């Protein structure tokens, strides 16, 4: 049975590199780092004193009265969704055929922690009446759905750092199965706060390069010592090809397939054999029906952890075989940091733009490439991609052993 073709018609983002998609893409190609030293008082004596905050604060683009009822993650979702919807031409769509799938790995953790402090210091009467809608993980998706009056379904997959990619895959299936004509989808995260950072630091998951934060996120480098926490998010508008062509929409790329697996190995550590990743890549290629020879680019999960980067690279080699040497691999967390539940969404946008502009973004901060990494890493400068029909993969993996691989095709 032939599958309904699904295309991307709108892009939106707020990231550590820029307040929208054009500024983010420009900074990405220029190899700029969005990581910087934190200025909050709580960070002064923390073991990790840096992160990748958004380049443009929500207060610069949203009214204060609106911000007061929204968690920071929800603010990011609305900012990115508004840009994506406008970029898609603000389509006139039957609301019963419009869906929203926006994920978050952690949800409104800043609201939860801040309101607990208020409860403890000022008492129950001072707690905000908006607390529960602000802290619930489905808050970002719900707020986007309410603004757009989406009635085909509003959903929130939660699979840690794979959440944003899983959301996009779920949205694709909503269109494939006929539930919706258009879905607004992606992922966001806002967890730069004393407690989450202390928790990650206690796990030895974060880089501790306090003296050089912009060089701390270094996927594939021999001296990598952990990831850098980032924040922000990305949202895309996808729709059936038939619906997009009928309304004359511009089309960035085709969302062709996905592969989903789980490791069954460990709550935080990756399976060193990468078997789940290998299966996810193979399932994604099978689902999309693309020819392996068309795969020319891959945006790797590559968080800059000692174990994860090598396990992923080995798994990719096992999945793609000898063809892996023909795939330009970018590790963009070297510039954005790790957006957790938002990572798979913004990195999907990077894949889409790489196909659209025929340009693979660089990986920065590799001074000594780990000899255990055998993939062809795009280093320091962007790399042109070939003409003709081409394919890009986006890998996303999350604590708990979640593996998601998305397949994007240049639009023909």
HUFEN-V942891 format. One line per field, one symbol per residue. ss: DSSP state (H for helix, E for strand, C for the rest). psi: psi as a letter, one per 30 degrees, with the letter a starting at -180 (. if undefined). burial: # if it has 9 or more other ideal C-beta (glycine too) atoms within 8 Angstrom, else .. Layout:
BEGIN
ss=???
psi=???
burial=???
END
This chain:
BEGIN
ss=CCCCCEEEEEEEEEECCECCHHHHHHHHHCCCCCCEECCCHHHCCCCCCEEECCCCCHHHCCCHHHHCCCCHHHHHHHHHHHHHHHHCCCCCCCHHHEEEEEECCCCCHHHHHHHHHHHHHHCHHHCCCCHHHHHCCCHHHHHHHHHHCCCCEEECCCCHHHHHHHHHHHHHHHHHCCCCCEEEEEEEECCCCHHHHHHHHHCCCECCCHHHHHHCCCCCECCCCCECEECEEEEEEEEEHHHHHHCCCCCCEEEEEEEEEECCCCCCCCCCCCHHHHHHHHHHHHHHCCCHHHEEEEECCCCCCHHHHHHHHHHHHHHHHHHHHHCEEECCHHHHCECHHHHHHHHHHHHHHHHHHCEECCECCCCCECCCCCCEECECCCEECCCCCCEEEEEEEECCCEEEEEEEECCC
psi=kkkkkklkfkkklklfflfaeeeeeeeeffhkkgklkkfkeffeglfkgllilkejkeffflkeeeefgkleeeeeeeeeeeeeeeefgikjkjffgklkjklkefaheeeeeefeeeeeffleffkkfgeefffkfgeeeeeeeeefhkgfkjlikjhbfgeeeeeeeeeeeeeeggflekkklallkigjleeeeeeeeffhfkkgiffiefgejikfkegkgllkkllalkklkllkeeeeeeghkkkelkjfllkkllehelfekljffgeeeeeeeeeeeeefglkeffjfkkjleifgkeeeeeeeeeeeeeefbffffgkjkkifffefajgcffefeefeeeeeeeeefhkkllklgjejkkffjgljkjkeklkklllaklkkkkkkklkfgkkkkkkkkkk.
burial=...#.################.#######.#.####.#....#..#.#########.#...#....#..####################.#...#.#################.#..##.......#...#.#############.##.#.#####################.###...###############.###.##...#####...#.#######..##################.##..#.#.#############......##..###############.#...############.##############..##..##############################.#########..##..#.####...##.#....#########..##########..
END
